[in-house]
């Protein structure tokens, strides 16, 4: 196919292992521009994008998620987290946390659009990603205030979704699709 956008969409997959290679300042700036270019309902542009590369903070956040899972998760979920050694961000050099204004009824939809923009931008730049909501679990645990403060998240905001981005340290094909999930209603 000659359409670069469609090629990017069809070749992207969720990557859960990353090399240590850091993103360049230019790559980060391009990703920030892609996030800011995301459409929002009524052009409210309420979300904030926290570009986090601080490894110690990412580790603390992972540990906070793990603590919530150990306290409230099912045995299956706890086992799954232990199997992956508590990794939530998969050693990605960049995690973008998207927060939204709690009063915006369209906020979660806008956040979803933004992470898709970031995922496709990353893939088009030769990077890979995985969209993750699990980091939000930390905001129901004992470290919630600490994480909010460390991020500088406004009180009017809440965590919506995030995306880990970096250079893949694994191969993975895009997921299989099921055309029966598309329903056509024609004239």
QUIDA-V640316 format. One record per helix or strand of 2 or more residues. SS is the DSSP state (2 for helix, 1 for strand). FROM is the first residue (numbers start at 1). LEN is the number of residues. If there is no record, write none. Layout:
SS,FROM,LEN  SS,FROM,LEN
This chain:
2,4,8  2,25,12  2,41,3  1,48,5  2,55,18  2,75,9  1,94,8  2,107,18  1,128,5  2,134,7  2,144,8  1,157,10  2,179,3
